[in-house]
């Protein structure tokens, strides 16, 4: 939550500074798009940008949001891998990953990919993933019929809601649980992530850089540095000692390109999920909707009429979340956790 609010404040503050120095047609609401792109990903950023466009407030806002989503994802993956390499050499990772200690299979990769017999199991797991997406689509369609306001609710949020309901209802049903291969579903999500990265790069608009180049660079650099500082420096005062680096790394990836990026980085340093980092960032991602959706659904509209209120509210929420984090983090460290 502190990282999310830091991205909001950095984005708004740097946007205001660029407005003062450069001028032009830059709008203050531009500063909310980075957090939607970095923390929320492409779909959330595009949804927020559409709100600004439909109101006639900012032209090309959805393209700007998608660009921030691409920048955030690339930052999370590339910078994340640099962090992993440095941490591995210095011995910060829970699992020892120095080059001379790694087995040959880890250095060279797999020689065989799969056997033809895995086609049917793969199809069944694709069906399960597709079922979640389809039901999420139905849920979003029903909500939009009830109230057009829900057009601003991204499809992935509805998929997440339905998948959570599905899990709660079936967690004690062994027959259904036995039909789900977690490892294969993770592989499917990893493949989808690869396609999403390529698609994001392919759809990035060059016109956006021509119109908002200075603001994009300044704000993106500021948000990326702020995310690193909060994840790896401030995180030392909040996160438990057990698997701290892995959790910090996962949070950094999650806040620079959605949960999938964080899990992607975690699979490098903790492939068998021996630490509780994956559980930590998955939980934080779910809880994150409590403060994330208010910006997508409410503050994107409010920033056009009451920008000062949005800015002050964001500072207040940062102080609250950061204070709670440090308070409970101190209690955990006192218990030796």
NUDRENRO-537099 format. One record per residue (C-alpha): residue in three letters; x, y, z. Coordinates in pm, whole numbers, padded with zeros to 5 digits, always signed. Example, Ala and Ser with C-alpha at 12.3 -4.5 7.8 and 13.67 -1.06 7.14 Angstrom:
// NUDRENRO-537099
ALA+01230-00450+00780/SER+01367-00106+00714/
//
This chain:
// NUDRENRO-537099
UNK+00000+00000+00000/UNK+00285+00237+00079/UNK+00443+00164-00260/UNK+00113+00229-00436/UNK+00066+00563-00261/UNK+00430+00659-00321/UNK+00378+00600-00693/UNK+00067+00822-00684/UNK+00243+01109-00505/UNK+00562+01087-00712/UNK+00358+01080-01033/UNK+00146+01381-00938/UNK+00438+01580-00795/UNK+00668+01529-01093/UNK+00384+01600-01335/UNK+00322+01932-01159/UNK+00694+02019-01181/UNK+00705+01937-01552/UNK+00394+02152-01602/UNK+00574+02444-01436/UNK+00902+02401-01624/UNK+00793+02279-01968/UNK+00432+02393-01984/UNK+00236+02287-02291/UNK-00090+02091-02280/UNK+00016+01858-01998/UNK-00264+01800-01746/UNK-00229+01729-01373/UNK-00434+01410-01418/UNK-00141+01276-01623/UNK+00023+01205-01287/UNK-00229+00933-01197/UNK-00159+00727-01509/UNK+00187+00602-01395/UNK+00050+00424-01087/UNK-00223+00264-01300/UNK+00040+00150-01551/UNK+00309+00039-01307/UNK+00095-00103-01026/UNK-00222-00187-01217/UNK-00086-00294-01554/UNK-00209-00225-01906/UNK-00579-00294-01859/UNK-00609-00075-01550/UNK-00409+00207-01710/UNK-00613+00198-02030/UNK-00937+00198-01830/UNK-00822+00504-01637/UNK-00707+00676-01954/UNK-01046+00620-02117/UNK-01209+00812-01830/UNK-00989+01115-01903/UNK-01048+01086-02278/UNK-01427+01050-02256/UNK-01444+01361-02039/UNK-01245+01557-02300/UNK-00981+01627-02036/UNK-00676+01474-02203/UNK-00630+01347-02557/UNK-00452+01013-02599/UNK-00474+00931-02227/UNK-00540+00561-02288/UNK-00227+00539-02507/UNK-00027+00716-02236/UNK-00159+00469-01979/UNK-00065+00171-02199/UNK+00283+00321-02247/UNK+00330+00351-01872/UNK+00218-00012-01841/UNK+00485-00120-02091/UNK+00755+00090-01924/UNK+00663-00050-01584/UNK+00671-00410-01702/UNK+01007-00371-01875/UNK+01146-00192-01571/UNK+01027-00469-01341/UNK+01172-00750-01551/UNK+01502-00592-01661/UNK+01586-00409-01337/UNK+01454-00705-01139/UNK+01695-00944-01312/UNK+01985-00705-01245/UNK+01887-00701-00876/UNK+01866-01082-00873/UNK+02214-01123-01023/UNK+02370-00885-00773/UNK+02187-01048-00482/UNK+02289-01396-00597/UNK+02657-01302-00610/UNK+02645-01134-00269/UNK+02457-01424-00108/UNK+02142-01232-00013/UNK+01903-01491-00156/UNK+01761-01762+00071/UNK+01853-02025-00188/UNK+02224-02006-00270/UNK+02261-01899-00631/UNK+02628-01822-00685/UNK+02734-01937-01031/UNK+02990-02185-00901/UNK+02728-02342-00671/UNK+02456-02392-00932/UNK+02406-02735-01095/UNK+02473-02767-01467/UNK+02101-02812-01543/UNK+02030-02466-01400/UNK+02299-02306-01616/UNK+02220-02481-01946/UNK+01843-02521-01919/UNK+01632-02820-02022/UNK+01722-03028-02326/UNK+01374-03173-02381/UNK+01058-02968-02368/UNK+00770-03210-02340/UNK+00617-03529-02472/UNK+00317-03555-02701/UNK+00123-03724-02423/UNK+00099-03391-02239/UNK-00129-03242-02502/UNK-00450-03358-02334/UNK-00349-03245-01980/UNK-00244-02911-02127/UNK-00581-02874-02299/UNK-00765-02951-01975/UNK-00573-02684-01784/UNK-00626-02433-02064/UNK-00995-02513-02032/UNK-00987-02434-01659/UNK-00811-02103-01720/UNK-01050-02024-02004/UNK-01346-02103-01778/UNK-01229-01843-01525/UNK-01188-01582-01800/UNK-01526-01663-01954/UNK-01710-01646-01621/UNK-01528-01321-01541/UNK-01653-01184-01874/UNK-02010-01289-01790/UNK-01981-01127-01446/UNK-01860-00799-01597/UNK-02139-00805-01859/UNK-02403-00855-01588/UNK-02259-00573-01377/UNK-02261-00338-01676/UNK-02628-00425-01738/UNK-02702-00332-01378/UNK-02511-00003-01396/UNK-02302+00147-01682/UNK-02060+00265-01414/UNK-01902-00083-01418/UNK-01767-00026-01769/UNK-01465+00117-01590/UNK-01410-00215-01409/UNK-01135-00407-01596/UNK-01203-00762-01717/UNK-00912-00905-01517/UNK-01066-00772-01194/UNK-01387-00964-01265/UNK-01183-01275-01348/UNK-00999-01238-01018/UNK-01327-01198-00827/UNK-01479-01506-00988/UNK-01166-01715-00940/UNK-01165-01622-00570/UNK-01531-01726-00542/UNK-01457-02048-00730/UNK-01164-02128-00499/UNK-01365-02063-00182/UNK-01653-02282-00301/UNK-01436-02572-00419/UNK-01141-02572-00177/UNK-01286-02870+00014/UNK-01394-03061-00297/UNK-01112-03304-00370/UNK-01259-03415-00704/UNK-01240-03064-00848/UNK-00904-02987-00686/UNK-00754-03302-00836/UNK-00848-03176-01182/UNK-00628-02867-01140/UNK-00254-02897-01202/UNK-00105-02593-01028/UNK+00236-02626-01194/UNK+00085-02645-01541/UNK-00140-02346-01472/UNK+00168-02151-01364/UNK+00335-02245-01694/UNK+00028-02123-01883/UNK+00041-01791-01696/UNK+00411-01761-01776/UNK+00345-01818-02147/UNK+00063-01562-02141/UNK+00300-01314-01979/UNK+00553-01358-02261/UNK+00284-01285-02522/UNK+00161-00989-02318/UNK+00509-00834-02313/UNK+00545-00867-02690/UNK+00193-00733-02749/UNK+00259-00439-02517/UNK+00573-00346-02707/UNK+00399-00385-03043/UNK+00107-00161-02948/UNK+00310+00120-02793/UNK+00227+00444-02974/UNK+00521+00653-03095/UNK+00290+00954-03110/UNK+00267+00941-02732/UNK+00642+00997-02701/UNK+00623+01284-02945/UNK+00351+01455-02740/UNK+00451+01364-02383/UNK+00814+01255-02417/UNK+00967+01470-02141/UNK+00690+01397-01892/UNK+00697+01023-01969/UNK+01072+00996-01909/UNK+01084+01215-01596/UNK+00782+01059-01429/UNK+00875+00700-01523/UNK+01227+00737-01382/UNK+01093+00894-01065/UNK+00828+00627-01009/UNK+01075+00345-01079/UNK+01332+00484-00832/UNK+01062+00546-00572/UNK+00936+00189-00610/UNK+01288+00052-00561/UNK+01346+00267-00251/UNK+01020+00164-00087/UNK+01051-00204-00178/UNK+01414-00262-00075/UNK+01493+00014+00176/UNK+01167+00105+00347/UNK+01071-00262+00325/UNK+01342-00347+00577/UNK+01138-00167+00843/UNK+00810-00337+00751/UNK+00867-00689+00619/UNK+00950-00996+00831/UNK+01301-01139+00822/UNK+01191-01475+00683/UNK+01229-01451+00306/UNK+01263-01072+00321/UNK+01466-01031+00003/UNK+01236-01259-00194/UNK+00931-01068-00071/UNK+01097-00735-00152/UNK+01182-00862-00499/UNK+00830-00991-00556/UNK+00678-00663-00441/UNK+00909-00468-00669/UNK+00804-00681-00966/UNK+00438-00670-00868/UNK+00446-00288-00848/UNK+00630-00264-01183/UNK+00397-00468-01400/UNK+00127-00648-01197/UNK+00143-00969-00995/UNK+00262-01184-01288/UNK+00588-00988-01307/UNK+00651-01036-00936/UNK+00588-01410-00961/UNK+00812-01426-01268/UNK+01103-01280-01069/UNK+01025-01506-00773/UNK+01046-01816-00993/UNK+01411-01728-01054/UNK+01518-01697-00690/UNK+01260-01930-00531/UNK+01141-02176-00800/UNK+00993-02423-00553/UNK+00834-02154-00332/UNK+01034-02257-00025/UNK+00988-01910+00126/UNK+00655-01742+00197/UNK+00727-01462-00055/UNK+00477-01587-00316/UNK+00201-01601-00054/UNK+00297-01255+00071/UNK+00279-01078-00266/UNK-00030-01269-00380/UNK-00210-01161-00064/UNK-00090-00802-00099/UNK-00204-00795-00461/UNK-00555-00902-00361/UNK-00572-00656-00071/UNK-00436-00388-00303/UNK-00770-00352-00477/UNK-00906-00175-00167/UNK-00693+00130-00240/UNK-00622+00073-00612/UNK-00979+00070-00744/UNK-01064+00400-00576/UNK-00813+00569-00804/UNK-00935+00391-01118/UNK-01306+00431-01052/UNK-01330+00755-00850/UNK-01015+00967-00846/UNK-00959+00954-01221/UNK-01281+01157-01247/UNK-01220+01360-00932/UNK-00871+01474-01036/UNK-01028+01676-01319/UNK-01233+01891-01080/UNK-01064+01866-00739/UNK-00694+01792-00797/UNK-00582+01936-00461/UNK-00818+01704-00271/UNK-00679+01400-00457/UNK-00322+01507-00378/UNK-00387+01568-00006/UNK-00587+01245+00026/UNK-00300+01052-00132/UNK-00053+01192+00120/UNK-00286+01106+00408/UNK-00329+00748+00289/UNK+00048+00710+00245/UNK+00113+00828+00601/UNK-00155+00592+00735/UNK-00037+00282+00547/UNK+00332+00348+00605/UNK+00275+00414+00974/UNK+00078+00092+01016/UNK+00343-00102+00826/UNK+00630+00026+01039/UNK+00429-00028+01361/UNK+00342-00391+01289/UNK+00685-00454+01136/UNK+00849-00340+01459/UNK+00628-00579+01657/UNK+00725-00870+01430/UNK+01096-00795+01465/UNK+01055-00775+01843/UNK+00916-01131+01834/UNK+01214-01237+01622/UNK+01009-01307+01305/
//
